[in-house]
Amino acid sequence: MKYIVAIIQPSRLEAVKESLSKVEVFRLTVSDVQGIGRQKGHTEVYRGHEYQVNLIRKVKLEIAVNEEFVEPTVEAIIKAARTGEEGKIGDGKIFILPLEEVLRIRTGERGSEAI
């Protein structure tokens, strides 16, 4: 079992969800997050005053999958989250972590059956 965490642009969320459903990945958690990476923020003007925005709004996806779903899940996210053919800075990151145990609270199922 693996725990996949993806940080993507908010505008790409619907495309990623659609791409995931095509590879039969329907269970995920979505959070609005802010962070700083290579983009290093940007400058905005509000009421005539210029200010630096250091934290960029992103969307965080958390997905628990069995081993056979890892590569299809990652490929689906990459395909839908990448901007253009080559991609651009700010398209996001995917982290794949080992998942030791999963427990479904309602039934008490453990391991891959609980996913």
C-alpha positions in Angstrom: 0.0 0.0 0.0 1.2 3.5 -0.8 0.0 7.0 0.3 0.2 9.4 -2.6 0.3 13.2 -1.9 0.1 15.5 -4.9 0.3 19.3 -4.8 -1.2 20.8 -8.0 -2.6 24.0 -9.4 -6.2 24.7 -8.4 -7.2 25.2 -12.0 -6.2 21.6 -12.8 -8.2 19.9 -10.1 -11.2 18.9 -12.2 -9.0 17.6 -15.0 -7.0 15.5 -12.4 -10.2 14.1 -10.8 -11.5 13.1 -14.3 -8.2 11.5 -15.2 -8.1 9.6 -11.9 -11.7 8.3 -12.4 -10.6 6.8 -15.8 -8.0 4.6 -14.0 -10.6 3.7 -11.3 -9.3 5.8 -8.5 -12.3 7.5 -6.9 -11.3 7.9 -3.3 -9.3 10.9 -2.4 -9.1 13.8 0.0 -8.7 17.4 -1.4 -7.4 20.3 0.7 -6.7 24.0 -0.2 -3.2 24.8 0.8 -0.6 27.5 0.4 3.1 27.1 -0.2 6.3 28.5 -1.7 8.6 26.7 -4.1 10.4 27.7 -7.3 7.7 30.2 -8.2 8.8 32.3 -5.2 5.6 34.3 -5.2 4.5 37.2 -7.3 3.7 40.9 -7.0 0.1 42.2 -6.9 -1.4 45.7 -6.8 -4.3 46.3 -4.4 -5.9 49.8 -4.1 -2.8 51.4 -5.7 -0.3 49.7 -3.4 2.0 47.0 -4.6 2.7 44.1 -2.4 4.6 40.8 -2.6 2.6 37.5 -2.4 5.0 34.9 -1.1 2.6 32.0 -0.5 0.9 30.6 -3.7 -2.5 28.9 -3.5 -2.4 25.2 -4.4 -4.6 22.1 -4.0 -3.3 19.0 -2.1 -4.6 15.6 -3.0 -4.2 12.6 -0.7 -4.8 9.2 -2.1 -4.3 5.8 -0.4 -3.8 3.0 -3.1 -2.8 -0.6 -3.3 0.4 -1.4 -5.1 -1.1 -2.2 -8.5 -2.7 1.3 -8.6 0.4 3.4 -7.8 1.7 3.8 -11.4 -1.7 4.4 -13.0 -2.5 6.9 -10.3 0.8 8.8 -10.7 0.5 8.8 -14.5 -3.1 10.1 -14.4 -2.1 13.0 -12.1 0.9 13.9 -14.3 -1.1 13.7 -17.5 -3.9 16.0 -16.1 -1.8 18.4 -13.9 1.0 19.2 -16.4 0.6 22.5 -18.2 1.2 22.0 -22.0 3.5 19.3 -23.4 6.6 20.2 -21.4 5.0 21.6 -18.3 5.8 24.8 -16.4 7.3 25.8 -13.1 4.4 25.6 -10.5 2.7 22.5 -12.0 3.2 20.7 -8.7 4.8 17.7 -7.1 3.9 14.1 -6.3 5.1 12.3 -3.2 4.8 8.6 -2.8 5.0 7.3 0.8 4.8 3.8 2.2 1.6 3.1 4.0 1.9 0.7 6.9 -1.7 0.2 7.9 -5.2 1.3 7.0 -8.2 0.7 9.2 -11.8 1.2 8.1 -13.6 2.5 11.2 -17.1 1.3 10.2 -16.2 -2.3 9.6 -12.9 -2.8 11.3 -11.3 -4.0 8.0 -7.5 -3.7 7.9 -4.9 -3.4 5.2 -5.6 -3.4 1.4 -9.3 -4.4 2.0 -9.8 -1.1 3.9 -8.7 1.0 1.0 
